[in-house]
Amino acid sequence: MRDSAVCERVGSNCPGQQSQRVELGAPGLMGQYLFTVYIHPAPKYSPYPRGSLFHGREVANRVQVRWGEFGMVEALRSLLRAALADPLNQRFQLLCEHTLPLQSPLLIYQQLMKEPRSRVNACVKEDWQWQESWRNNTMERWTPRMLPTIPKALWRKSSQWVALTRPHAMRAVEDTVITKSIKKHCVYGYDSYLRRKRDCYSDEHYIPVLLAYLGLDNETTCNGNTMHVSWQSSSGKHIGEHPMSYSVKSVSLGVFLWLRQAGNMDLFCNEVATTRSVRAMYIHVSNMREFDCERAAQLSWDASILEDCPLFSRKFGPKTAAPATTLLTSCEPYLGIAPKPDCQYWQ
């Protein structure tokens, strides 16, 4: 996510004003100035064809990625290196091909850019949280072989779908110490040292452990809640190592409203006021000449959704793409995520 100061270089009629704007009507990534996208396909994957949203966005340095292995971390670091090469990129959100947004691009941008902390759970645990960590198998992933680099007190677990500030992203690509220890000792499979299976997934530990090691615990949100996933089937049973995959039938207004609340309808996400506030901060490029510069100087982000409220959700497979596109761009029912220009709610 890019610093909106870039807009000074693409046109503004307000002297000294960083006009925050986005060309909502233009196709693809070239129609906006808020986001840059970087893709990590398999090393031998053919380049995306011209006309694809991802054409030319593939990172140069790619590694073979297998579930549960350290290649997941190496791929993340490769993406971060590519994104950090652009000095305007200030927030870094990791996503996958099974992800759908729960809020509009403008709201996601404004929310993450205004949050001072990374959405990662790297915080110091209270006594009861340590006990909970043993119950949910988090602490069993640690091994004494990580000493002295990673003592038990620095062991952390978070969602791998992190949203990082630029300083934290830079630390991740510069690191060699935690990288070496996690790569060697956080493995999935039989552990000859412990004489048992140990299901340690490095992508869930690398970033939070690194930030804890660097003493940056207090610069994270403590929940790492950017991506909502469900670890229970529709019947309420825990489904193991992979989250539930949503079916075509799940792509509905009711399910998306439930996902926005992280499955907790008592959670107040303040999205109505937030959406209204963020719309006032952006205008269509066709209206730039009529923009009131005095009003622009007074705009402020006076509402935000809670950090407990997710911005994305997964896993949505290829079969859900068509109905999801219809729902996200629909005027009725209306989610306000990517509505068509003629939706009266958007006017």
C-alpha positions in Angstrom: 0.0 0.0 0.0 1.5 3.2 -1.2 1.8 6.6 0.5 -0.8 8.9 -1.0 1.8 11.6 -1.5 2.3 9.9 -4.9 -0.9 11.8 -6.0 1.1 15.0 -6.0 3.0 13.7 -9.0 -0.1 12.6 -10.9 -2.2 15.8 -10.6 -3.7 18.0 -8.0 -5.3 21.4 -8.2 -4.7 22.1 -4.6 -1.3 23.8 -3.9 0.6 21.8 -1.3 -2.3 19.4 -0.8 -1.8 15.7 -1.0 -4.9 14.9 -2.9 -6.0 11.4 -2.0 -7.7 10.0 -5.0 -8.3 6.9 -6.9 -9.6 6.3 -10.5 -12.4 4.0 -9.6 -13.6 3.6 -13.1 -10.3 2.6 -14.8 -9.6 -1.0 -15.3 -7.1 -3.0 -13.3 -4.1 -1.8 -11.3 -3.3 1.0 -13.7 -6.5 2.8 -12.7 -5.4 3.6 -9.2 -2.4 4.8 -7.2 -3.0 3.3 -3.7 -1.9 -0.3 -4.2 0.9 -2.2 -5.8 0.7 -6.0 -6.3 3.5 -8.6 -6.2 3.0 -12.2 -7.1 5.1 -15.2 -6.1 4.2 -18.1 -8.6 6.1 -21.3 -8.8 9.7 -21.0 -10.2 8.8 -22.6 -13.5 5.4 -21.0 -13.8 4.8 -19.3 -17.2 4.5 -15.5 -17.0 0.9 -14.2 -16.8 -0.3 -13.1 -20.2 -0.9 -9.6 -21.3 -4.3 -8.4 -20.1 -4.0 -10.3 -16.9 -4.2 -8.3 -13.7 -0.9 -10.0 -12.6 1.0 -9.5 -15.8 4.5 -8.2 -15.0 3.9 -8.4 -11.3 5.8 -11.6 -10.7 8.8 -11.3 -8.4 12.2 -12.3 -9.9 13.5 -14.4 -7.1 11.1 -17.3 -6.6 11.5 -20.5 -4.5 9.7 -23.8 -4.5 6.9 -23.6 -1.9 5.5 -26.7 -0.2 2.9 -26.6 2.6 4.4 -26.8 6.1 8.0 -26.1 4.9 10.3 -23.1 5.3 9.8 -22.2 1.6 6.7 -20.3 2.8 8.8 -17.9 4.7 11.4 -17.6 1.9 8.5 -16.7 -0.5 7.2 -14.0 1.9 10.7 -12.5 2.3 11.1 -12.4 -1.5 7.8 -10.6 -1.9 8.8 -8.1 0.8 12.1 -7.4 -0.9 10.4 -6.6 -4.2 7.8 -4.4 -2.5 10.4 -2.6 -0.4 12.2 -1.5 -3.6 9.4 1.1 -4.0 9.9 3.7 -1.3 6.2 4.7 -1.5 5.1 1.3 -0.2 4.4 1.7 3.5 2.1 -1.2 4.4 2.6 -4.8 3.3 -0.3 -7.3 3.4 0.2 -10.9 2.6 -2.7 -12.6 0.7 -3.3 -15.8 -1.2 -5.2 -16.8 -4.3 -8.1 -18.1 -2.1 -8.7 -14.7 -0.5 -11.7 -12.4 -0.9 -12.0 -8.8 0.5 -14.6 -8.1 3.2 -14.4 -4.3 2.8 -13.9 -1.9 0.0 -10.4 -1.2 -1.3 -10.6 2.4 0.0 -11.5 1.3 3.5 -8.8 -1.4 3.6 -6.2 1.1 2.4 -7.2 3.9 4.8 -7.6 1.5 7.8 -4.2 -0.2 7.4 -2.3 3.1 6.6 -3.7 4.8 9.7 -2.9 1.8 12.0 0.5 2.5 13.7 1.1 -1.2 14.5 1.6 -4.3 12.4 -1.3 -6.8 12.5 0.7 -9.6 14.0 0.4 -11.4 17.3 3.9 -11.0 18.8 2.8 -9.8 22.2 4.1 -10.9 25.6 1.7 -13.5 27.1 0.1 -13.4 30.5 0.2 -16.6 32.7 -3.2 -17.8 31.6 -2.2 -17.3 27.9 0.9 -19.5 28.4 -1.4 -22.2 29.8 -3.7 -21.8 26.8 -0.7 -22.0 24.5 0.2 -25.5 25.9 -3.5 -26.6 25.5 -3.6 -25.5 21.8 -0.3 -27.1 20.9 1.5 -23.8 20.3 4.3 -24.3 22.9 4.8 -27.9 21.9 6.2 -26.6 18.6 9.1 -25.0 20.5 12.2 -27.1 21.0 15.2 -26.6 23.3 17.4 -26.9 20.3 16.4 -23.3 19.5 18.3 -22.1 22.5 20.0 -19.8 23.1 18.7 -17.8 20.1 15.0 -18.4 20.8 14.2 -19.0 24.5 10.8 -20.3 25.3 9.8 -16.8 26.5 10.2 -15.4 23.0 8.2 -18.2 21.3 5.1 -16.7 19.4 2.5 -17.9 17.0 0.3 -15.7 14.7 -1.7 -16.0 11.6 0.7 -16.1 8.6 -1.5 -13.5 6.8 0.3 -10.5 8.3 0.0 -6.8 7.6 3.4 -5.2 8.3 4.6 -1.6 8.7 7.6 -0.7 6.5 10.1 -0.8 9.4 8.9 -4.3 10.3 9.1 -5.5 6.7 12.6 -4.2 6.5 13.6 -6.1 9.6 12.2 -9.3 8.1 14.3 -9.1 4.9 17.5 -8.1 6.8 17.3 -10.8 9.4 19.7 -13.8 9.3 19.6 -15.0 13.0 16.0 -16.0 13.4 15.8 -17.2 9.8 18.6 -19.7 10.5 17.1 -21.0 13.7 13.5 -21.3 12.4 14.6 -23.0 9.2 16.6 -25.6 11.0 14.4 -26.3 14.0 10.8 -25.5 13.1 9.9 -28.5 11.0 6.8 -30.5 10.2 7.2 -34.2 10.8 9.0 -36.7 13.1 11.5 -35.0 15.5 14.3 -37.4 16.3 15.4 -35.2 19.2 11.9 -35.2 20.9 11.1 -38.7 19.5 7.7 -37.7 18.4 5.9 -35.9 15.6 6.1 -32.1 15.9 3.9 -30.0 13.7 5.8 -26.7 13.6 4.8 -24.5 10.7 7.4 -21.9 10.2 5.2 -19.3 8.4 3.1 -19.1 11.6 6.1 -18.4 13.8 8.8 -16.6 11.9 7.4 -13.0 11.8 6.1 -12.9 15.4 9.2 -14.6 16.9 11.4 -12.2 14.9 9.6 -9.1 16.3 9.7 -10.5 19.8 13.4 -11.2 19.5 14.0 -7.6 18.4 11.9 -6.3 21.3 9.2 -4.9 19.1 6.3 -6.8 20.8 4.5 -3.6 21.6 4.4 -2.5 18.0 2.0 -5.3 17.0 -1.8 -5.6 17.5 -1.6 -8.8 19.6 -4.2 -10.5 17.6 -2.9 -10.5 14.0 -6.5 -10.4 12.8 -6.5 -9.4 9.2 -7.7 -12.6 7.6 -10.8 -14.5 8.8 -10.7 -18.3 8.5 -12.9 -20.9 10.0 -11.4 -23.9 11.7 -14.8 -25.6 12.1 -16.9 -27.4 9.6 -20.6 -26.4 9.0 -21.4 -29.1 11.6 -19.2 -27.5 14.2 -16.4 -30.0 14.2 -12.7 -29.0 14.2 -11.3 -29.8 10.8 -7.6 -30.2 11.5 -4.6 -28.6 9.8 -6.4 -26.7 7.0 -9.3 -24.2 7.4 -12.7 -24.8 6.0 -13.2 -24.1 2.2 -16.3 -22.1 1.4 -18.6 -23.5 -1.2 -20.6 -21.7 -3.9 -23.6 -21.8 -1.6 -21.6 -19.8 1.0 -21.2 -16.8 -1.3 -24.1 -14.8 0.0 -24.9 -11.5 1.7 -25.6 -13.2 5.1 -22.3 -15.1 5.1 -20.3 -12.1 4.2 -21.9 -10.0 6.9 -21.1 -12.8 9.3 -17.5 -12.9 8.1 -17.1 -9.2 8.6 -17.9 -9.7 12.3 -15.4 -12.5 12.5 -18.3 -14.9 13.2 -19.2 -12.8 16.3 -22.4 -10.8 15.7 -21.8 -9.1 19.1 -18.7 -7.5 17.7 -19.2 -3.8 16.8 -17.0 -3.1 13.7 -18.3 0.5 13.1 -18.2 -0.2 9.4 -21.2 2.1 8.4 -19.6 5.2 9.9 -16.2 4.1 8.6 -17.4 3.6 5.1 -19.1 7.0 5.1 -16.0 8.7 6.4 -13.6 7.0 3.8 -15.9 7.9 0.9 -15.6 11.6 1.8 -11.8 11.4 1.5 -11.7 10.1 -2.1 -13.1 11.5 -5.3 -13.3 10.2 -8.9 -10.6 11.6 -11.2 -13.3 13.2 -13.4 -14.2 15.5 -10.4 -10.7 16.7 -9.7 -11.2 20.2 -11.2 -14.2 20.9 -9.1 -12.6 19.7 -5.9 -12.8 22.2 -3.0 -9.3 22.7 -1.8 -10.4 24.2 1.5 -12.6 21.2 2.2 -9.7 18.9 1.3 -7.5 20.5 3.9 -10.1 19.7 6.6 -10.6 16.0 5.7 -9.6 13.6 8.5 -10.1 10.0 9.3 -12.7 10.3 12.0 -13.8 6.7 12.1 -12.2 3.3 12.0 -13.1 -0.3 12.4 -11.8 -2.3 15.3 -8.5 -4.3 14.9 -10.5 -7.4 15.8 -12.6 -7.0 12.7 -11.0 -8.8 9.7 -10.5 -7.2 6.3 -10.2 -10.4 4.2 -11.4 -14.0 4.4 -10.4 -17.3 3.0 -10.6 -20.1 1.7 -12.7 -19.5 -1.5 -11.9 -21.9 -4.3 -12.0 -21.3 -8.1 -15.7 -22.3 -8.4 -16.7 -19.4 -6.1 -15.0 -16.8 -8.3 -18.0 -16.1 -10.6 -20.7 -15.8 -7.8 -18.3 -13.8 -5.6 -17.7 -11.3 -8.4 -21.4 -10.9 -8.9 -22.0 -10.4 -5.1 -19.1 -8.0 -4.6 -20.1 -5.8 -7.6 -23.8 -6.0 -7.1 -26.1 -3.0 -6.3 -28.7 -5.3 -4.7 -27.8 -6.9 -2.4 -25.3 -4.2 -1.6 -22.0 -4.9 0.3 -20.1 -1.8 -1.0 -16.9 -3.7 -1.7 -16.6 -3.2 -5.4 -19.9 -1.8 -6.6 -20.6 -0.8 -10.2 -20.5 2.9 -10.8 -24.2 3.2 -11.4 -25.2 1.9 -7.9 -27.2 4.6 -6.3 -25.7 3.7 -2.9 -22.3 4.7 -4.2 -23.3 8.1 -5.5 
